[in-house]
């Protein structure tokens, strides 16, 4: 090939095949693996397992989202039977669909990340499993799409899942929340609520310590003896033990509660009570619980926090929970499933959650129905338009708009046809030429 052949090749009008890839990013890291900056085990232990508020928030959201029914469509046609329906109903031999998605949402809420892996036979998924987030290591690349994922047990890689560098397709699907400071891992709500969780746990531990020590003492015995020269004296170990044993035998126990104590010698009794500062201490516990619920998007009154009636009743609070927290989270997972799982069964297959089947949405459906009925009654929309908004089939003759028979216009610029006609001429046109002789 000569020089001119190289020029002709360079300026040829024939289009060349171009492979596009994800935009390149530059990360400051010393290893090819992306390590976590948070601690999932601490979130799971100190948060979910040792904190009642976190436990309730995670279960409230995960159980609600996992209980939403799903539908499978081929184009616009809803399918009654399909392998994808069977797979979502029974992802693996150990988990039913509700249990599987509850775990998926729980991992997502605790870690900010959830990893699903598919077991394929002939290119079609037959089983779905979940990987614990703390056991998954992201293999970083120079683009926003990772090279793959390592599954580690006891610090050893037991399985590597490669990812397509062009579109990111892999056996592993990474569900995650948005993280402003991480290119690969999601942000857990517990990271934002970590200080409040620690505060709530420390207050609970403090209360346990008080209960273990008999709660707050009702008072203290003060020994104030003096020697012959007037100097203060202290008890010996033997004297201190003797006094403690005497107090325990005579004053401890429920039968001795509230009895006055007779002191001998130079003793004094100091009464103790709960100070206003201690009352603020309990209030701080409730404030920490509210902040934890706020990070998860749970109305405070649904998790039993006193004096937190944000909504008029529990029904409205539960409706707000679904509309503001559970449904957006479910739609996020629905989009990921349609991106990762549904195309494996066909390009026109899609998954859709049945939002109208949620029992908590009954109040919203009732309001929609009342608004539509009122619009039909007032002549704003037709009956078929109302049926379309309610998800019903149109009916014959339902395209006409009706108004109440007792409604009349108040007036307008148009003149009625009979206005301005002479009464005699109008009578002749109605009764004949002999009308004027009557």
DRENGU-453873 format. One record per atom (N, C-alpha, C): x, y, z. Coordinates in pm, whole numbers, padded with zeros to 5 digits, always signed. Each point is the difference from the previous one (the first is absolute). Example, Ala and Ser with C-alpha at 12.3 -4.5 7.8 and 13.67 -1.06 7.14 Angstrom:
+01319-00569+00780;-00089+00119+00000;+00090+00120+00000;-00035+00105-00072;+00082+00119+00006;-00077+00109+00073;
% end
This chain:
+00086-00119+00000;-00086+00119+00000;+00089+00124+00000;-00026+00089-00097;+00083+00119-00013;-00052+00114+00085;+00070+00115-00013;-00036+00118+00078;-00136+00052-00041;-00025+00004-00135;-00128+00053-00047;-00116-00090+00040;+00026-00130+00013;-00107-00089+00047;-00038+00033+00143;+00096+00038+00082;-00031+00038+00138;-00084+00128+00004;+00032+00097-00090;-00081+00123-00007;-00143-00032-00044;-00012-00086-00103;-00134-00034-00047;-00080-00070+00109;+00064-00083+00080;-00070-00070+00108;-00043+00098+00108;+00087+00098+00027;-00030+00095+00107;-00116+00091-00036;-00008+00040-00130;-00105+00094-00042;-00112-00068-00076;-00009-00131+00013;-00106-00074-00069;-00135+00040+00057;-00102+00008-00087;-00135+00036+00043;-00076-00120+00054;+00059-00119-00008;-00069-00119+00050;-00005+00006+00152;-00120-00011+00060;-00010+00010+00146;+00067-00119+00067;+00073+00026+00106;+00069-00103+00075;-00083-00038+00122;+00010-00127+00039;-00068-00049+00120;+00064+00062+00123;-00084+00056+00090;+00051+00067+00119;-00060-00066+00123;+00082-00031+00094;-00045-00059+00125;+00000+00106+00108;-00117+00023+00059;-00012+00100+00104;+00014-00067+00137;+00056+00070+00094;+00016-00053+00134;-00039+00108+00100;-00009-00040+00125;-00039+00093+00104;+00104+00109+00017;-00038+00118+00047;+00097+00108+00020;+00105-00039+00102;+00123+00041-00026;+00109-00033+00090;-00001+00092+00121;+00034-00058+00113;+00012+00075+00124;+00136-00030+00060;+00045+00086+00086;+00130-00018+00062;-00019-00001+00152;+00036-00112+00060;-00022-00019+00142;+00134-00007+00072;+00004+00060+00117;+00121-00004+00082;-00006-00122+00090;+00057-00109-00046;+00003-00122+00079;+00127-00076-00034;+00052-00068+00100;+00127-00070-00015;-00016-00144-00042;-00122-00052+00001;-00022-00139-00036;-00106-00008-00108;-00003-00111-00075;-00101-00013-00106;-00138-00033+00054;-00016-00008+00131;-00128-00033+00059;-00055+00121+00074;-00131+00012-00005;-00065+00114+00066;-00047-00045+00137;+00058+00058+00105;-00032-00039+00137;-00110+00088+00057;-00073-00055+00095;-00109+00073+00064;+00057+00103+00096;-00068+00114+00010;+00037+00102+00097;-00091-00006+00123;-00107-00079-00008;-00088-00017+00115;+00020-00140+00056;-00081-00038+00096;+00015-00129+00066;-00136-00067+00005;-00023-00092-00090;-00130-00066-00007;-00028-00082+00125;+00102-00064+00055;-00022-00082+00119;-00045+00085+00118;+00054+00121+00012;-00045+00089+00106;-00144+00044-00023;-00035+00028-00126;-00137+00037-00031;-00096-00114+00035;+00040-00122-00035;-00087-00115+00025;-00009-00032+00148;+00111+00016+00074;+00002-00036+00142;-00055+00112+00088;+00067+00115+00000;-00042+00110+00085;-00129+00065-00049;-00025-00009-00131;-00122+00060-00054;-00117-00095+00004;-00001-00099-00088;-00117-00085-00017;-00021-00093+00119;+00105-00062+00051;-00015-00102+00103;-00013+00057+00141;+00056+00119+00025;+00002+00055+00136;-00076+00130+00013;-00074+00041-00100;-00076+00125+00009;-00142-00025-00048;-00094+00021+00089;-00140-00030-00031;-00054+00091-00110;+00043+00125-00005;-00051+00095-00100;+00046-00041-00140;+00130-00031-00014;+00052-00043-00130;-00066-00131-00043;-00015-00092+00092;-00064-00129-00031;-00141+00023-00054;-00075+00087+00067;-00138+00025-00043;-00003+00072-00134;+00088+00098-00021;+00001+00075-00126;+00033-00091-00118;+00104-00081+00015;+00041-00088-00110;-00110-00101-00032;-00058-00061+00102;-00105-00099-00024;-00126+00065-00057;-00032+00119+00044;-00119+00068-00050;+00012+00026-00150;+00116+00045-00044;+00020+00030-00142;+00017-00129-00081;+00084-00092+00047;+00029-00122-00075;-00123-00088-00014;-00075-00018+00108;-00120-00082-00009;-00106+00064-00089;-00013+00132+00010;-00099+00068-00084;+00035-00008-00148;+00127+00021-00034;+00041-00004-00140;-00005-00143-00055;+00038-00100+00082;+00000-00138-00047;-00140-00056-00019;-00099+00059+00065;-00137-00050-00011;-00075+00056-00120;+00059+00095-00074;-00067+00055-00118;-00002-00105-00111;-00116-00026-00054;-00012-00098-00107;+00061+00054-00130;+00048-00089-00082;+00060+00039-00127;-00075-00066-00116;+00012+00064-00115;-00058-00053-00123;+00109-00008-00106;-00017-00092-00093;+00092-00016-00112;-00076+00026-00129;+00054+00086-00084;-00064+00039-00126;+00088-00039-00117;-00065-00037-00107;+00066-00015-00130;-00058+00107-00091;+00074+00108-00015;-00058+00117-00064;-00101+00063+00093;-00124+00010-00047;-00109+00053+00083;-00091-00109+00053;+00034-00125-00024;-00084-00113+00040;+00052-00057+00131;-00087-00008+00098;+00038-00060+00128;-00001-00152-00011;+00106-00062+00047;+00015-00145-00009;-00046-00064+00130;-00075-00111-00016;-00045-00075+00116;+00103-00105+00042;+00068-00058-00098;+00102-00100+00027;+00124+00031-00084;+00115-00008+00066;+00126+00028-00069;+00114-00046+00091;+00112-00045-00057;+00113-00041+00085;+00050+00110+00093;-00012+00126-00043;+00044+00110+00087;-00092+00012+00122;-00129-00024-00019;-00093+00003+00114;+00035-00110+00099;+00030-00118-00050;+00038-00111+00088;+00131+00029+00073;+00093+00065-00070;+00130+00031+00062;-00015+00102+00111;-00079+00105-00022;-00019+00101+00102;-00082-00051+00118;-00089-00094-00027;-00081-00057+00108;+00080-00097+00086;+00098-00068-00061;+00085-00095+00071;+00143+00015-00051;+00075+00100+00049;+00134+00026-00055;+00098-00115+00020;-00009-00071+00110;+00092-00110+00026;-00068-00099+00092;+00055-00120+00016;-00066-00102+00083;-00015+00038+00147;+00078+00095+00049;-00004+00035+00142;-00087+00121+00030;-00037+00077-00101;-00073+00125+00023;-00116+00014-00096;-00113+00041+00055;-00112+00042-00084;+00023+00144-00044;-00085+00047-00090;+00021+00134-00055;-00004+00108+00106;-00098-00007+00093;-00012+00103+00102;+00123+00001+00091;+00048-00119+00038;+00116-00009+00087;+00127+00049-00071;+00012-00033-00127;+00118+00042-00077;+00007+00152-00011;-00111+00063-00037;+00002+00145-00019;+00006+00074+00134;-00051-00060+00107;+00017+00061+00131;+00149+00009+00036;+00075-00108-00028;+00143+00002+00026;+00071+00100-00091;-00043+00008-00126;+00062+00094-00094;-00016+00144+00049;-00123+00035+00039;-00025+00136+00048;+00072+00026+00133;+00008-00101+00086;+00067+00019+00130;+00148+00025-00019;+00066-00079-00088;+00141+00026-00030;+00019+00140-00056;-00091+00042-00085;+00010+00131-00062;-00012+00112+00104;-00090-00017+00097;-00021+00102+00101;+00114+00003+00102;+00057-00116+00033;+00107-00005+00099;+00135+00039-00059;+00025-00044-00122;+00132+00019-00060;+00004+00110-00104;-00115+00031-00059;-00001+00087-00117;+00027-00077-00127;+00029-00131+00013;+00032-00086-00113;-00067-00135+00019;-00041-00059-00109;-00055-00135+00002;+00041-00068-00129;+00048-00123+00010;+00054-00071-00115;-00082-00126-00026;-00057-00009-00119;-00074-00118-00043;+00081-00072-00107;+00002-00131+00005;+00073-00080-00097;-00097-00102-00060;+00007-00018-00131;-00089-00092-00071;+00076-00125-00039;-00068-00112+00011;+00054-00129-00045;-00071-00036-00129;+00074+00002-00112;-00060-00016-00131;+00022-00141-00054;-00097-00046-00076;+00008-00126-00074;-00044+00029-00143;+00093-00012-00095;-00033+00032-00138;-00026+00146-00023;+00064+00088+00081;-00018+00144-00017;-00124+00055+00064;-00080-00084+00067;-00124+00044+00065;+00015-00021+00151;-00025+00102+00081;+00013-00017+00146;-00098-00103+00054;+00049-00088+00084;-00083-00101+00064;-00013+00024+00150;+00100+00066+00060;-00003+00030+00142;+00061+00138+00025;-00046+00063+00107;+00054+00129+00044;+00043-00013+00145;+00119+00051+00031;+00052-00003+00136;+00052+00138+00036;+00020+00022+00130;+00054+00126+00050;+00135-00023+00064;+00090+00096-00016;+00133-00004+00060;+00006+00102+00112;+00059-00039+00113;+00015+00095+00109;+00090+00114-00043;-00042+00125+00024;+00078+00114-00051;+00143+00006+00054;+00021-00043+00125;+00135+00010+00055;+00094-00105-00057;-00053-00097-00074;+00084-00103-00062;+00031+00030-00146;-00055+00107-00054;+00019+00033-00141;+00102+00112-00011;+00096-00020-00088;+00105+00100-00026;-00009+00043-00146;-00011+00129-00022;-00010+00053-00135;+00140+00011-00062;+00015-00057-00119;+00127+00010-00073;-00005+00128-00082;+00080+00097+00040;-00006+00132-00062;+00061-00002-00140;-00040+00098-00078;+00055+00019-00134;+00025+00149-00019;+00039+00041-00120;+00019+00142-00025;-00125+00065-00058;-00112-00069+00009;-00129+00057-00039;-00097-00020+00116;-00120+00054-00016;-00101-00015+00104;-00059-00140+00002;+00030-00080-00097;-00044-00140-00002;+00113-00086+00057;-00025-00075+00107;+00108-00081+00059;+00036-00118-00090;+00118-00054+00024;+00042-00118-00076;-00077-00125+00042;-00045-00002+00124;-00073-00116+00050;-00014+00008+00150;-00032-00116+00058;-00024-00009+00143;+00066-00126+00055;+00064+00013+00114;+00057-00114+00072;-00089-00035+00118;-00028-00127+00016;-00073-00047+00117;+00101-00066+00093;+00012+00054+00122;+00107-00042+00090;-00059-00062+00127;+00064-00108+00045;-00032-00064+00127;+00129-00014+00080;-00001+00055+00122;+00117-00004+00087;+00123+00061-00067;-00023+00106-00077;+00109+00070-00065;+00051-00063-00128;-00059-00112-00043;+00045-00067-00122;-00108+00010-00108;+00043+00026-00123;-00092+00010-00112;-00042-00141-00042;-00130-00026+00009;-00050-00132-00038;-00072+00003-00135;-00035+00119-00047;-00070+00010-00129;+00020+00140-00055;+00027+00009-00130;+00013+00129-00068;-00104+00008-00110;-00073+00109-00001;-00102+00025-00102;+00047+00115-00088;+00026-00028-00126;+00045+00103-00093;-00117+00085-00047;+00031+00123-00039;-00101+00093-00052;+00042+00046-00138;-00098+00020-00087;+00026+00050-00134;+00047+00145+00008;+00118+00033-00056;+00050+00138+00013;-00080+00101-00081;-00082-00048-00092;-00078+00092-00085;-00132+00038+00067;-00078-00101+00041;-00133+00028+00056;-00013-00041+00146;+00102-00060+00057;-00003-00037+00141;-00077-00126+00032;-00048-00075-00102;-00076-00122+00025;+00085-00103+00073;-00061-00067+00096;+00071-00099+00079;-00102-00095+00061;+00051-00112+00052;-00087-00090+00077;-00049+00069+00127;+00075+00097+00046;-00034+00073+00122;-00068+00132-00037;-00112+00027+00067;-00066+00129-00014;+00020+00078+00129;+00057+00119-00014;+00030+00084+00116;-00111+00103+00016;-00086-00019+00100;-00101+00100+00038;+00065+00093+00103;-00014+00129-00018;+00066+00092+00093;-00072+00133+00004;+00021+00070+00113;-00044+00139+00015;+00107+00092-00056;-00039+00121-00028;+00095+00099-00052;+00094+00043+00112;+00128+00011-00036;+00103+00042+00095;+00080+00113-00063;+00003+00118+00061;+00069+00114-00063;+00151-00013+00000;+00058-00087+00085;+00145-00009+00014;+00055-00137-00037;-00077-00081-00069;+00049-00132-00036;-00052-00034-00140;+00091-00049-00084;-00037-00032-00137;-00064-00138-00013;+00020-00087+00096;-00045-00137-00015;-00100-00045+00107;+00011+00051+00120;-00083-00049+00110;-00105+00102+00040;-00115-00050+00045;-00109+00086+00040;+00015+00048+00144;-00083+00097+00036;+00003+00061+00133;-00115-00057+00083;+00033-00054+00116;-00101-00055+00089;-00068+00111+00079;-00133-00009+00022;-00064+00097+00089;+00059-00001+00140;+00058-00114+00041;+00058-00008+00133;+00125+00085+00014;+00069+00029-00111;+00115+00088+00009;-00045+00141+00038;-00109+00045-00056;-00052+00133+00035;-00055+00002+00143;-00051-00115+00047;-00060-00007+00134;+00092-00062+00102;+00128-00017-00032;+00091-00073+00089;+00014+00067+00136;+00012+00133+00004;+00015+00069+00128;-00126-00017+00085;-00116+00009-00062;-00125-00017+00074;-00017-00143+00049;+00045-00098-00080;-00008-00139+00044;+00092-00023+00120;+00121+00053-00006;+00093-00013+00114;-00057+00068+00124;-00058+00117-00017;-00057+00070+00114;-00115-00079+00060;-00088-00054-00085;-00113-00079+00048;+00048-00125+00073;+00103-00066-00053;+00052-00121+00064;+00065+00031+00134;+00077+00110+00007;+00066+00036+00126;-00101+00036+00108;-00107+00068-00040;-00104+00032+00098;-00065-00127+00052;-00025-00096-00089;-00059-00127+00042;+00094-00076+00094;+00129+00000-00031;+00096-00068+00087;+00008+00069+00136;-00010+00132-00001;+00002+00075+00126;-00120-00038+00086;-00116-00013-00061;-00119-00038+00075;+00010-00142+00054;+00062-00090-00078;+00019-00137+00048;+00092-00001+00121;+00107+00082-00006;+00091+00007+00115;-00070+00052+00125;-00090+00097-00018;-00076+00050+00114;-00090-00107+00058;-00067-00076-00086;-00087-00107+00048;+00080-00109+00068;+00118-00030-00054;+00085-00102+00061;+00043+00041+00140;+00023+00129+00021;+00041+00052+00130;-00117+00042+00088;-00121-00046-00035;-00116+00036+00079;-00059+00132-00040;+00025+00044-00125;-00047+00128-00052;+00064+00113+00081;-00057+00118-00004;+00057+00113+00072;-00024-00018+00149;+00104+00012+00084;-00021-00014+00144;-00088+00112+00053;-00082-00035+00100;-00089+00101+00057;+00075+00100+00088;+00122-00040+00046;+00079+00090+00083;+00137-00060+00027;+00078+00070+00076;+00135-00045+00034;+00023+00020+00149;+00073-00095+00061;+00039+00008+00140;+00138+00062+00007;+00012+00112+00069;+00127+00073+00011;+00053-00014+00142;+00122-00051+00011;+00066-00020+00129;+00090+00120+00029;-00023+00066+00115;+00075+00121+00032;+00055-00004+00144;+00078-00101+00032;+00058-00001+00136;+00125+00088+00009;+00036+00033+00124;+00120+00080+00025;+00074-00060+00120;+00128+00014-00003;+00080-00053+00110;+00001+00101+00115;+00079-00028+00103;+00004+00087+00119;+00055+00139-00029;+00080+00010-00104;+00055+00131-00035;-00088+00077-00098;-00114-00061-00039;-00093+00068-00092;+00023-00025-00146;+00093-00085-00035;+00027-00032-00139;-00094-00110-00050;-00033+00003-00132;-00090-00099-00058;+00065-00136-00003;-00083-00103+00017;+00048-00138-00003;-00067-00075-00116;+00062-00104-00045;-00056-00086-00104;-00022-00138+00055;-00092-00072-00062;-00029-00137+00042;+00110-00094-00044;+00024-00098+00084;+00089-00107-00041;-00075-00096-00091;+00073-00087-00068;-00065-00097-00089;-00097-00089+00077;+00036-00039+00121;-00086-00085+00081;-00128+00072+00039;+00014+00128+00041;-00119+00078+00037;-00092+00024-00120;+00059+00029-00115;-00079+00024-00120;-00078-00126-00040;+00062-00115+00007;-00067-00125-00035;-00110-00032+00100;+00024+00030+00126;-00101-00027+00102;-00124+00085-00023;+00020+00127-00035;-00113+00090-00024;-00076-00044-00125;+00071-00036-00104;-00067-00043-00123;-00082-00127+00023;+00056-00094+00075;-00075-00123+00029;-00123+00030+00083;+00012+00092+00093;-00113+00035+00085;-00111+00067-00080;+00039+00092-00092;-00100+00066-00085;-00066-00101-00094;+00077-00092-00052;-00056-00099-00093;-00101-00091+00070;+00033-00041+00123;-00088-00093+00070;-00127+00068+00050;+00008+00126+00034;-00116+00066+00059;-00081+00083-00098;+00062+00047-00110;-00068+00097-00085;-00022-00047-00143;+00073-00098-00049;-00015-00041-00140;-00118-00094-00015;-00044-00016-00126;-00111-00089-00029;-00130+00075-00013;-00097-00056-00074;-00128+00069-00021;-00081+00017+00127;+00018-00089+00099;-00078+00011+00123;+00044+00119+00086;+00123+00046-00018;+00051+00112+00078;-00008+00133-00074;-00064-00002-00118;-00005+00121-00081;-00080+00109+00071;+00057+00118+00008;-00069+00115+00058;+00012+00012+00151;+00066-00094+00066;+00013+00007+00145;+00104+00104+00039;-00022+00074+00107;+00103+00093+00045;+00117-00076+00062;+00117+00061-00007;+00121-00065+00049;+00050+00073+00125;+00028-00075+00103;+00052+00055+00124;+00152-00010-00002;+00064+00115+00012;+00145+00006-00005;+00055+00028+00139;+00112-00062+00033;+00067+00021+00127;+00134+00069-00024;+00042+00078+00096;+00127+00069-00014;-00016+00127-00081;+00114+00048-00049;+00002+00126-00075;-00022-00025-00148;-00124-00045-00034;-00037-00025-00139;-00101+00105-00045;-00004+00023-00128;-00096+00095-00059;-00061-00065-00124;-00124+00036-00030;-00073-00055-00115;-00023+00108-00103;+00040-00026-00126;-00017+00095-00108;-00103-00053-00098;-00110+00072-00014;-00106-00042-00093;+00045+00025-00143;-00038-00095-00090;+00034+00011-00142;-00127-00013-00084;-00010+00077-00106;-00113-00008-00092;+00046+00021-00142;-00094+00000-00093;+00034+00017-00141;+00002+00149-00032;+00112+00047-00048;+00018+00141-00029;-00056+00032-00139;-00022+00130-00029;-00042+00036-00135;+00098-00045-00107;+00128-00006+00032;+00099-00047-00096;-00024-00146-00036;-00042-00080+00102;-00031-00140-00028;-00123-00012-00090;-00097+00089+00019;-00116-00001-00087;+00040+00031-00145;+00093+00092-00024;+00051+00027-00134;+00073-00120-00056;+00061-00078+00087;+00070-00121-00042;-00097-00097-00068;-00118-00017+00058;-00100-00087-00061;-00055+00061-00128;-00013+00132-00002;-00048+00066-00120;+00097-00016-00115;+00129-00002+00030;+00100-00021-00104;-00015-00136-00066;-00041-00099+00079;-00021-00133-00057;-00111+00003-00104;-00108+00069+00031;-00110+00011-00097;+00042+00081-00123;+00081+00104+00019;+00047+00078-00113;+00091-00083-00090;+00085-00083+00060;+00086-00088-00080;-00084-00099-00079;-00104-00054+00060;-00088-00093-00070;-00070+00068-00117;-00043+00125+00018;-00064+00073-00109;+00097+00023-00116;+00125+00032+00032;+00099+00023-00105;+00030-00129-00077;+00003-00113+00070;+00022-00127-00068;-00115-00029-00096;-00122+00019+00049;-00118-00022-00086;+00000+00097-00118;+00047+00123+00023;+00006+00099-00108;+00095-00045-00110;+00115-00057+00036;+00096-00046-00101;-00057-00114-00084;-00082-00083+00060;-00060-00112-00074;-00128+00039-00072;-00055+00117+00030;-00124+00042-00064;-00123-00062+00062;+00003-00024+00131;-00112-00061+00071;-00069+00107+00085;-00133+00018-00012;-00069+00090+00093;+00019-00047+00144;+00033+00094+00088;+00038-00036+00137;-00111-00073+00074;-00124+00034-00028;-00108-00061+00076;-00020-00147-00035;+00057-00048-00111;-00012-00141-00034;+00095-00088+00078;+00101+00058+00063;+00095-00081+00077;-00011+00028+00149;-00111+00064+00040;-00030+00012+00143;+00076+00105+00076;+00044+00108-00066;+00069+00108+00072;-00105+00092+00062;+00007+00026+00131;-00101+00085+00064;-00002+00142-00056;-00120+00059-00003;-00019+00140-00040;+00057+00028-00138;-00027-00090-00094;+00050+00020-00137;-00113-00019-00101;-00115+00060+00029;-00117-00015-00087;+00008+00099-00115;+00082-00033-00100;+00014+00088-00116;-00125-00003-00087;-00061-00118-00012;-00119-00018-00084;-00123-00017+00088;-00117+00022-00060;-00124-00002+00077;-00029-00137+00059;+00034-00106-00071;-00025-00135+00050;+00104-00094-00059;-00004-00125+00045;+00097-00099-00044;-00019-00032-00147;-00123+00003-00049;-00026-00031-00140;+00069+00100-00092;-00008+00127+00032;+00068+00101-00082;+00151-00012+00011;+00050-00035+00118;+00144-00018+00017;+00050-00118-00083;-00077-00108-00002;+00041-00116-00080;-00010+00030-00149;-00097+00078-00041;-00009+00040-00140;+00121+00084-00039;+00043+00090+00087;+00119+00081-00027;+00125-00087-00005;+00006-00103+00084;+00115-00091-00003;+00012-00068-00135;-00111-00045-00056;+00005-00067-00129;+00030+00098-00113;-00066+00115+00001;+00017+00093-00111;+00137+00066-00002;+00060+00024+00117;+00126+00075+00006;+00122-00090+00015;-00017-00123+00046;+00117-00084+00028;-00006-00135-00071;-00105-00078+00026;-00002-00139-00048;-00018-00006-00151;-00094+00073-00056;-00026-00008-00144;+00120+00052-00081;+00062+00116+00035;+00120+00040-00075;+00112-00104+00006;+00018-00065+00116;+00102-00104+00011;-00035-00120-00086;-00127-00040+00000;-00042-00114-00082;+00015+00031-00149;-00030+00121-00041;+00014+00037-00141;+00147+00003-00041;+00090+00032+00092;+00143-00004-00029;+00044-00144-00028;-00046-00093+00084;+00033-00141-00020;-00068-00054-00126;-00121+00045-00027;-00069-00042-00122;+00079+00040-00123;+00054+00122-00001;+00080+00043-00113;+00127-00082-00017;+00064-00036+00113;+00121-00083-00009;-00032-00140-00051;-00113-00055+00042;-00040-00133-00048;-00030+00003-00150;-00064+00105-00047;-00028+00012-00143;+00126+00024-00082;+00102+00053+00064;+00127+00022-00070;+00085-00127-00003;-00007-00079+00107;+00090-00116+00015;-00066-00133-00031;-00119-00023+00056;-00060-00134-00005;-00098-00018-00114;-00090+00095-00020;-00105-00017-00101;+00053-00020-00141;+00106+00073-00047;+00048-00022-00137;+00050-00141-00027;+00035-00075+00104;+00046-00138-00021;-00113-00092-00044;-00124+00045+00016;-00116-00078-00043;-00061+00054-00128;+00055+00106-00056;-00054+00058-00122;+00003+00151+00006;+00017+00064-00115;+00011+00146-00002;-00130+00070+00037;-00114-00064-00023;-00128+00064+00028;-00059-00042+00133;+00078-00065+00086;-00047-00044+00132;+00037+00108+00102;-00095+00033+00085;+00027+00098+00105;-00076-00037+00127;+00053+00049+00111;-00058-00025+00132;-00060+00131+00051;-00117-00008+00061;-00064+00120+00054;-00065-00035+00133;+00028+00081+00100;-00065-00019+00130;-00144+00051-00008;-00090-00074+00064;-00141+00037+00004;-00024+00092+00119;+00021+00129-00020;-00011+00096+00109;-00142+00007+00054;-00100-00017-00089;-00140+00011+00043;-00042-00114+00091;+00078-00108+00005;-00037-00114+00086;+00043+00019+00145;+00070+00108+00030;+00046+00024+00136;-00119+00040+00087;-00024-00072+00112;-00116+00034+00084;+00005+00143+00054;+00120+00050+00029;+00011+00135+00056;-00040+00108-00100;-00007-00034-00130;-00036+00099-00101;-00150+00012-00018;-00077-00070+00083;-00146+00007-00010;-00050+00142+00016;+00060+00075+00094;-00042+00137+00024;+00024+00087-00123;+00112-00019-00068;+00026+00080-00119;-00095-00036-00113;-00030-00132-00016;-00095-00040-00104;-00139+00056+00029;-00038+00005+00127;-00130+00056+00035;-00007+00148-00037;+00107+00074+00024;+00002+00142-00034;-00006+00020-00152;+00074-00083-00074;-00004+00009-00147;-00140-00028-00051;-00064-00103+00056;-00136-00035-00044;-00097+00114+00028;+00008+00060+00118;-00091+00110+00033;+00024+00119-00092;+00125+00032-00032;+00029+00113-00089;-00051-00026-00141;+00013-00124-00049;-00046-00033-00134;-00152+00006-00007;-00067-00055+00100;-00147+00003+00002;-00051+00143+00004;+00065+00085+00079;-00041+00141+00006;+00023+00069-00134;+00110-00032-00069;+00026+00062-00130;-00105-00041-00102;-00045-00125+00003;-00107-00045-00091;-00130+00069+00034;-00030+00011+00127;-00126+00060+00044;-00007+00148-00036;+00115+00068+00005;+00002+00142-00031;+00016+00027-00149;+00006-00105-00083;+00011+00019-00144;+00138+00041-00047;+00103-00035+00075;+00136+00038-00038;+00061-00105-00093;-00022-00127+00028;+00051-00109-00083;-00114-00095-00031;+00022-00083-00102;-00101-00100-00037;+00016-00125+00085;-00097-00090-00013;+00006-00124+00078;+00115-00089-00047;+00027-00001-00129;+00111-00082-00049;+00134+00055+00046;+00011+00133+00006;+00123+00058+00055;+00017-00037+00146;-00110-00002+00073;+00006-00041+00140;+00037-00147+00012;-00056-00085-00084;+00032-00142+00006;+00146-00026-00037;+00053+00080-00091;+00141-00016-00036;+00091+00034+00118;-00034+00104+00076;+00080+00036+00115;-00010-00104+00112;-00111-00072+00003;-00018-00104+00101;+00049-00136-00048;+00056-00004-00121;+00053-00126-00053;-00107-00094-00049;-00113+00052-00048;-00111-00082-00047;-00017+00015-00151;-00068-00098-00060;-00024+00002-00143;-00107+00102-00036;+00009+00065-00119;-00104+00097-00040;-00132-00071-00031;-00108+00075+00006;-00133-00052-00028;-00060+00076-00117;-00099-00061-00062;-00067+00064-00113;-00083+00118+00049;+00012+00114-00069;-00074+00120+00038;+00058+00073+00118;+00122-00035+00038;+00059+00063+00116;+00088+00118-00031;+00001+00045-00128;+00085+00114-00037;-00070+00134+00013;-00129-00002+00028;-00074+00125+00016;+00019+00056+00140;+00004+00134+00008;+00011+00069+00127;-00137+00045+00043;-00042-00035+00121;-00132+00034+00052;+00014+00100+00113;-00106+00083+00013;-00009+00092+00113;-00137-00017+00064;-00014+00048+00122;-00127-00011+00069;-00108+00080-00071;-00124-00051+00002;-00111+00065-00072;-00038+00134+00060;+00032+00023+00125;-00039+00125+00065;+00104+00110-00014;+00099-00022-00088;+00104+00101-00019;-00034+00084-00122;+00001+00134+00015;-00027+00093-00108;+00112+00103-00005;+00030+00050-00118;+00106+00103-00008;-00046+00131+00061;+00092+00073+00058;-00033+00128+00062;-00012+00111-00104;+00043-00020-00121;-00008+00103-00104;+00131+00009-00073;-00004+00070-00116;+00122+00011-00078;-00019+00099-00112;+00098+00016-00083;-00008+00099-00108;-00093-00043-00113;-00029-00130-00013;-00085-00044-00109;-00146+00030+00030;-00078+00037-00103;-00142+00031+00013;-00081-00121-00039;-00099-00032+00079;-00085-00115-00030;-00073+00021-00132;-00033-00105-00073;-00063+00016-00133;-00131+00075+00002;-00082-00012+00106;-00132+00063+00004;+00003+00144+00048;+00115+00045+00053;+00006+00136+00050;-00003+00100-00117;-00075+00111+00017;-00009+00105-00101;-00110-00022-00103;-00081-00109+00007;-00109-00027-00095;-00130+00061+00055;-00077+00065-00089;-00126+00060+00040;-00097-00109+00047;-00071+00021+00113;-00091-00104+00053;-00111-00035-00100;-00053+00097-00075;-00109-00028-00095;+00050-00089-00113;+00117+00032-00052;+00055-00081-00107;+00033-00141+00050;+00046-00006+00124;+00028-00132+00056;-00128-00081+00015;-00112+00068+00037;-00127-00071+00013;-00053-00047-00134;+00017+00080-00105;-00046-00040-00131;+00076-00123-00050;+00132+00001+00028;+00079-00114-00047;-00036-00127+00076;-00051+00018+00122;-00033-00117+00081;-00144-00046-00021;-00098+00097-00018;-00142-00037-00003;-00070+00034-00133;+00070+00065-00092;-00061+00032-00128;-00032+00149-00011;-00055+00037-00120;-00026+00142-00025;-00116+00052+00079;-00089-00083+00051;-00115+00045+00078;+00034+00031+00146;+00129-00006+00033;+00039+00022+00140;-00038+00141+00046;+00014+00101-00087;-00029+00138+00042;-00147+00025+00017;-00094-00084-00058;-00143+00023+00014;-00056-00058+00128;+00076-00072+00071;-00052-00065+00122;-00016+00104+00108;
% end
